[in-house]
Amino acid sequence: MTLMETDPRTARAGSHGRPVPVADAREPSLGRPAVTSITMLIMAVVFVYGCGASGRSGAPGWIQGASRDYPAEQYLTGLGQADARPAAEERAYAAVARIFRAEITAQSRDWESFLVQESRGTATSARRVTLEHVTRVTTDKVLENVRVLDAWTDPRTGQHYVLAGVNRAQAGSALAERIAELDRGIAAEVGEARQSTDKLGAVRHLRRALKDQVLREALNADLRVIRTSGQGDESRYRVAELADEVTGLLHTHFVVDIEVSGDHAEVVRRAITEGLVREGMPVGHRHTGAASSQVLLVKGVVKVWGVDVPDPQFRFVRWCSDFTVLDGDGGRVLGAVSKSGREGHLTVREATAKAVRVMQQEVASDLARTLAGYVYGETELSGAPSAPAACPRDDRAG
C-alpha cells in the first residue's frame, strides 16, 4: 500500500527538442549521399519522441507504484514529492501516518461512550480532540519504525521524491508486544476491581483498565493495517463493557448530593447536575440512596450583585461562587472550587443574565472535573484543600 504526497504547485514539464539544421537534399553534400526529405522527417520524429520519452529516464519504479525492491508484502510505504528534500521527506512520513489515522478513526465508533465522557460531553469538537490524542499516541509508536527507504531527484524539473516506509514484520512484532503488555495490565486491573471490597478502589481500577483498553484497541487498529491479512489480536475485554461496569458500580454504591444557596441557586444547581451527569456521576439525594451508598456532597454558595463603574454606556455586575466537595459520611473536604468574575451589558438586567450564564458554565465545569478526578483517582489530594474564598464574607458589593 503506497500513498503519495505531492506539491500542488508542481507541474511536470515536458521536454522539447531543439531545431536541427539540415542540408537541402537537392544540394550536393561534398560526396555524401543526399538525404531525402522523407528520411529527414523520420529522423526528426524519432529525435523529438526520444527527448520526450526520456523525461524520467532513470526514475525508480516506486515512483509509479509497485517496486521490486520494496514489495507491498514486506513494506507499508508512503511517497512524498516537493521542491526540497526535507519537505518531500515530511510528506512521505505524513502519507504513511495517514493510513493509520484513517483506520483508527473508522474503529473509534466502538469507543464513542468513552470519548463522550472524556471530552466532558461538551461538543463534537472536544470529542474529536480526544480521538486525535489517542490517535497521535498510537501512530507515533508506529512511526518510530518508519524510515526513508529511497529518494530520487528528477534531473529535468528538480523535483524531489522520497519513499518512506515501515517493515511490516518488524512493526507488527513491536505492536503485538505492546498489545500483550497492555492486555496483562488490563487483566490485572479488572481482577483487582472485581475482588475489592472497597468500591471506590474498584471504580479506580476499572477506570484505569478502561483507558488502557481504548489505547489497546487503537494499537490493534494499527496492527490490522500492518498485517497484510488485516487481522489484529483478539481481546478479552471491550470498551463498552468496561464502561458499563464502571457506571454500574457508581450508580449502585455512590450518590452525589448537591446543595446550593444564594442568588440564582436553582439554575446553578441544575447546571452542576448536568455537568456531573456528563461525567457519569450518580446525582441524587443522600436520603434517597441505598443505605450502603457512599455519599459525596457538593455544597456551596453563589452571589450576584451590581457594581458602580464610571461608564456612560455599560452597566456591570459581579458574581462569585464558593463550593466544597465533601465526603458525606465523614465530612472530610475532598476538594474546593472558587470562581468569580465581572460581566457588562447595556442594562443591569442583561448584565445579570450574562453573569449567571458564565457562572453556570464555569462552576459546573470545574466542579465536575474536581469530583470526577477524585472518584476516578486521577487527582491526588495532598491534605485538606484550602477553604474557598471567592465571595465576600458579607453582602456588601466591592
Buried (B, 14 or more C-beta within 10 A) or exposed (E): EBBBBBBEEBEEEEEEEEEEEEEEBEEEEEEEEEBEEEEBEEEBEEEBEEBEEEBBEEBBEBBEEEBEEBEBEBBBBBBBBBEEBEBBBBBBBBBBBBBBBBBBBEBBEBBBBBBBBBBBBEEEEBBBEBBBEBBBEBBEBBBEBBEBBBBBBBEBBEBBBBBBBBBBEEBBEBBBEBBEEBBEBBEEBBEBBEEBEEBBEBBBBBBBBBBBBBBBBBBBBBBBBBBEEEEBBEBEBEBBEBBEBBBEBBBBBBBBBBBBEBBBBEBBBBBBBBBBBBBBBBBBEBEEBEEEBBBBBBBBBBBBBBEEEEEEEEBBBBBBBBBBBBBBEEEEBBBBBBBBBBBBBEEEEBBBBBBBEBBBBBBBBBBBBBBBBBBBBEBEBEEEBEEBEBBBEEEEEE
